[in-house]
Amino acid sequence: MRLNLRRGGSAHDSEKHDGTGGPSGPPAAFATLIEGRWLWVAVDAQPGRLALARVDADSQVEQVVDVPTEAITDQPDHLGARLDLAALDGHEQRYDVVVVPPDGGTPLSLTTEPLPSALGHTSIDGRTQHLLVRAPDGRLRVRTTLLPEAAGLLGVRKLPDALEVTLLDAGAGADLAILDDEGAVLASWPIDERGTATITPRTVTHLEPTTRPAVTGHAGAWKPVRRRANDLLDPRSAAPLPQLDQPHADRPLLRLPWSREAALLVRIFADDEAP
């Protein structure tokens, strides 16, 4: 893959200032995060290799971490690499993007101009989010955070007059539900011992048209439902899940789309609403 090299951007995505300074390192000629997992980065050609180095609470570089890395060799004037951040899934941490000298000496943290604002995507495990940010002192940094606990969608099965929605880690005695803006239940469906909730037309025909996040649990302890092993830049483009149709009509009554953040949504249609 050929890098479209650039320097800087317009809007910025920066971390909260922590009052610390940092080393002045080589500027990044290109840096982007793809599909919430792949970090593509390049600097002007120089000895060494590109890597990540963990930083402590005072933004001091601690140690280089090993992640699967593929060198990009089709840009002779640049040192480039693709790093697989999925190896960092499951842990909250901050990492500087660095050049490690050939002799294994002190890593040099890359610097960057303000970065374009970007919407975070989940990594492949569905519960970790990697963000490419600019530290207060200008260093290029990967910030890894854990998303709130969620259930995973195992499958959706269409029956003649219902949908069966099966979840992973829903919890004993839980419901599948949609809530209003105040947290009140608009509709809920009990989850059986298989982890399956059954949605029938009569449970939703009384509702106004709406699109709401699907949640599971019980009052006061709801959690979202996320896409398992998310590998799409925009999960909204995923293959459609089975839908529930209007009784006695060839029109949708309920669909289960994905949000851009890989969370399951419930969309209710009006009787005469076109899909």
C-alpha positions as CSV (number, residue, x, y, z in Angstrom):
1,M,0.0,0.0,0.0
2,R,1.4,3.4,-1.0
3,L,1.2,6.1,1.7
4,N,-0.4,9.4,0.8
5,L,2.2,11.5,2.7
6,R,1.1,14.6,4.5
7,R,2.1,16.8,7.3
8,G,-0.4,18.0,9.9
9,G,-4.1,18.6,9.6
10,S,-6.8,21.1,10.5
11,A,-8.7,20.3,13.7
12,H,-6.8,18.6,16.6
13,D,-7.4,15.8,18.9
14,S,-5.2,16.3,21.9
15,E,-4.9,14.8,25.4
16,K,-5.5,16.9,28.5
17,H,-2.4,18.9,29.3
18,D,-0.4,17.3,32.1
19,G,2.2,20.0,32.5
20,T,5.1,17.8,31.4
21,G,7.5,18.3,28.6
22,G,9.0,15.8,26.3
23,P,11.8,15.2,23.8
24,S,11.8,16.8,20.4
25,G,11.7,14.0,18.0
26,P,11.3,13.6,14.2
27,P,8.0,14.8,12.8
28,A,5.6,12.3,11.4
29,A,5.1,12.6,7.7
30,F,2.1,10.4,7.8
31,A,0.0,8.8,10.5
32,T,-3.5,7.3,10.5
33,L,-5.5,4.6,12.3
34,I,-7.5,2.3,10.1
35,E,-10.4,0.1,11.2
36,G,-9.6,0.8,14.8
37,R,-6.7,-1.5,14.6
38,W,-4.0,-0.8,12.0
39,L,-1.6,2.1,12.7
40,W,0.1,3.3,9.5
41,V,3.0,5.8,10.1
42,A,6.0,7.2,8.3
43,V,8.8,9.6,8.9
44,D,11.7,10.9,6.8
45,A,14.2,8.2,5.9
46,Q,16.6,7.5,8.8
47,P,18.2,4.6,10.5
48,G,16.1,2.5,12.9
49,R,12.6,1.1,13.1
50,L,9.2,2.4,14.0
51,A,7.6,1.1,17.2
52,L,5.5,1.9,20.2
53,A,6.8,2.8,23.7
54,R,4.7,2.7,26.8
55,V,4.6,6.0,28.7
56,D,4.0,6.4,32.5
57,A,1.7,8.8,34.3
58,D,4.2,11.6,34.0
59,S,4.5,11.0,30.2
60,Q,8.0,9.6,30.5
61,V,8.9,6.8,28.1
62,E,9.2,3.5,29.9
63,Q,9.9,0.7,27.4
64,V,9.3,-0.3,23.8
65,V,6.5,-2.8,23.4
66,D,6.4,-5.6,20.8
67,V,3.5,-5.6,18.4
68,P,3.3,-7.2,15.0
69,T,4.9,-4.7,12.6
70,E,5.2,-4.7,8.8
71,A,7.8,-2.4,7.2
72,I,6.5,-0.3,4.3
73,T,9.3,-0.3,1.7
74,D,7.7,1.4,-1.4
75,Q,8.6,4.9,-0.2
76,P,12.4,5.1,-0.4
77,D,12.5,8.6,1.0
78,H,10.6,7.5,4.2
79,L,10.8,5.0,7.0
80,G,7.3,3.6,7.2
81,A,5.5,0.8,9.0
82,R,2.1,-0.7,9.7
83,L,1.6,-1.8,13.3
84,D,-1.2,-4.1,14.5
85,L,-2.6,-2.5,17.7
86,A,-4.9,-5.6,18.3
87,A,-1.9,-6.9,20.3
88,L,-2.6,-4.2,22.8
89,D,-6.3,-5.1,23.2
90,G,-7.7,-5.5,26.7
91,H,-5.4,-3.0,28.5
92,E,-5.7,0.8,29.2
93,Q,-2.4,2.5,28.4
94,R,-0.7,5.3,26.5
95,Y,2.1,4.7,24.0
96,D,4.4,7.1,22.1
97,V,5.1,6.3,18.5
98,V,8.9,6.1,18.4
99,V,11.9,5.5,16.2
100,V,14.2,2.9,17.8
101,P,17.8,3.4,16.8
102,P,19.7,0.5,15.3
103,D,21.9,0.2,18.3
104,G,18.9,-0.1,20.6
105,G,19.5,3.2,22.2
106,T,17.0,5.7,23.6
107,P,13.8,5.7,21.4
108,L,12.9,9.0,19.8
109,S,9.3,10.0,20.1
110,L,7.7,11.2,16.9
111,T,6.0,14.6,16.9
112,T,3.0,15.8,15.0
113,E,1.1,18.9,14.1
114,P,-2.6,19.0,15.3
115,L,-4.5,16.0,14.0
116,P,-7.9,15.9,12.3
117,S,-10.7,15.0,14.7
118,A,-11.7,11.4,14.2
119,L,-14.4,9.1,15.6
120,G,-13.0,6.2,17.5
121,H,-13.7,2.7,16.4
122,T,-13.5,-0.5,18.5
123,S,-10.7,-2.9,17.9
124,I,-11.2,-6.5,16.8
125,D,-12.0,-7.6,20.4
126,G,-15.1,-5.4,20.4
127,R,-14.3,-3.8,23.8
128,T,-11.0,-1.9,23.3
129,Q,-10.6,1.4,21.6
130,H,-7.4,2.8,20.2
131,L,-7.1,6.5,19.4
132,L,-4.4,8.4,17.6
133,V,-3.8,11.7,19.6
134,R,-1.4,14.5,19.9
135,A,0.1,14.9,23.4
136,P,0.3,18.4,24.9
137,D,4.0,18.6,24.0
138,G,3.3,17.6,20.4
139,R,4.3,13.9,20.6
140,L,2.3,11.4,18.4
141,R,0.6,9.0,20.8
142,V,-1.7,6.0,20.8
143,R,-4.2,6.1,23.6
144,T,-5.9,2.7,24.4
145,T,-9.0,2.6,26.5
146,L,-11.5,-0.1,27.5
147,L,-15.1,0.5,26.7
148,P,-17.9,-0.2,29.3
149,E,-18.9,-3.8,29.7
150,A,-21.2,-5.0,27.0
151,A,-22.9,-8.1,25.8
152,G,-22.0,-9.6,22.4
153,L,-24.5,-10.5,19.6
154,L,-24.2,-14.2,18.8
155,G,-27.0,-14.4,16.2
156,V,-30.4,-13.4,14.9
157,R,-32.8,-16.0,13.6
158,K,-36.0,-15.1,11.7
159,L,-39.1,-17.1,12.6
160,P,-42.4,-16.9,10.7
161,D,-43.8,-14.3,13.2
162,A,-40.8,-13.3,15.4
163,L,-37.1,-12.7,15.7
164,E,-34.8,-14.6,18.0
165,V,-31.9,-12.6,19.2
166,T,-29.1,-14.6,21.0
167,L,-26.6,-12.8,23.1
168,L,-23.3,-13.7,24.8
169,D,-22.7,-12.5,28.4
170,A,-26.2,-11.1,28.8
171,G,-26.3,-12.3,32.4
172,A,-28.8,-14.5,34.3
173,G,-32.3,-13.1,34.5
174,A,-31.6,-10.3,32.1
175,D,-33.8,-8.7,29.5
176,L,-33.1,-7.3,26.1
177,A,-34.6,-3.8,26.0
178,I,-34.7,-0.3,24.5
179,L,-34.9,2.8,26.7
180,D,-36.2,6.3,26.2
181,D,-34.0,9.4,26.8
182,E,-34.8,9.3,30.5
183,G,-33.8,5.7,30.9
184,A,-37.4,4.3,31.1
185,V,-38.1,1.0,29.3
186,L,-39.9,1.4,26.0
187,A,-40.0,-2.3,25.3
188,S,-38.3,-5.4,26.8
189,W,-37.9,-9.0,25.9
190,P,-36.9,-11.7,28.5
191,I,-33.8,-13.6,27.8
192,D,-34.1,-17.4,28.3
193,E,-31.5,-19.9,29.5
194,R,-30.1,-20.1,25.9
195,G,-29.3,-16.4,26.0
196,T,-32.1,-15.8,23.5
197,A,-34.8,-13.1,23.5
198,T,-37.9,-13.4,21.2
199,I,-39.2,-10.2,19.6
200,T,-42.8,-10.4,18.3
201,P,-44.9,-7.8,16.5
202,R,-47.3,-7.3,19.4
203,T,-44.4,-6.2,21.6
204,V,-43.5,-3.2,19.4
205,T,-46.6,-2.2,17.3
206,H,-47.6,0.2,20.0
207,L,-44.4,2.2,19.8
208,E,-43.7,5.4,17.9
209,P,-41.1,5.2,15.1
210,T,-37.7,5.4,16.7
211,T,-34.1,4.2,16.6
212,R,-32.7,3.3,20.0
213,P,-29.6,1.5,21.3
214,A,-30.2,-2.1,22.3
215,V,-29.3,-2.8,25.9
216,T,-29.4,-5.9,28.2
217,G,-29.6,-6.4,31.9
218,H,-32.2,-5.0,34.2
219,A,-33.2,-1.6,35.7
220,G,-30.2,0.3,37.0
221,A,-27.7,-2.1,35.4
222,W,-28.1,-1.9,31.7
223,K,-25.2,-2.5,29.3
224,P,-25.0,-2.2,25.5
225,V,-24.9,-5.0,22.9
226,R,-21.9,-4.8,20.7
227,R,-20.7,-6.5,17.5
228,R,-18.3,-9.4,18.2
229,A,-14.9,-9.3,16.6
230,N,-15.6,-6.0,14.8
231,D,-13.4,-5.7,11.7
232,L,-15.2,-3.0,9.8
233,L,-14.2,0.6,9.5
234,D,-18.0,1.5,9.6
235,P,-20.1,-1.4,10.9
236,R,-23.2,0.3,9.4
237,S,-22.1,-1.2,6.1
238,A,-22.3,-4.8,7.4
239,A,-24.7,-7.3,5.9
240,P,-28.2,-6.6,7.2
241,L,-29.5,-8.7,10.0
242,P,-32.9,-10.4,9.6
243,Q,-35.8,-8.1,10.1
244,L,-39.3,-8.3,11.6
245,D,-42.0,-7.5,9.1
246,Q,-45.4,-5.7,9.6
247,P,-48.2,-8.3,10.2
248,H,-50.0,-8.9,6.9
249,A,-47.8,-6.5,5.0
250,D,-44.5,-6.7,3.1
251,R,-42.9,-3.8,5.0
252,P,-40.4,-3.8,7.8
253,L,-41.6,-3.3,11.4
254,L,-38.3,-3.7,13.2
255,R,-34.7,-3.8,12.0
256,L,-31.4,-4.3,13.9
257,P,-28.8,-2.0,12.4
258,W,-25.3,-1.3,13.8
259,S,-24.1,2.1,14.9
260,R,-20.8,3.4,13.7
261,E,-19.4,2.5,17.1
262,A,-20.4,-1.2,16.5
263,A,-23.3,-1.0,19.0
264,L,-26.6,-2.8,18.1
265,L,-29.5,-0.5,17.5
266,V,-33.3,-1.3,17.3
267,R,-35.2,0.7,14.6
268,I,-39.0,0.7,14.8
269,F,-41.0,1.7,11.7
270,A,-44.4,3.2,11.5
271,D,-47.2,1.2,9.7
272,D,-46.9,3.3,6.6
273,E,-43.2,4.2,6.8
274,A,-41.0,3.3,3.8
275,P,-37.7,1.5,4.7
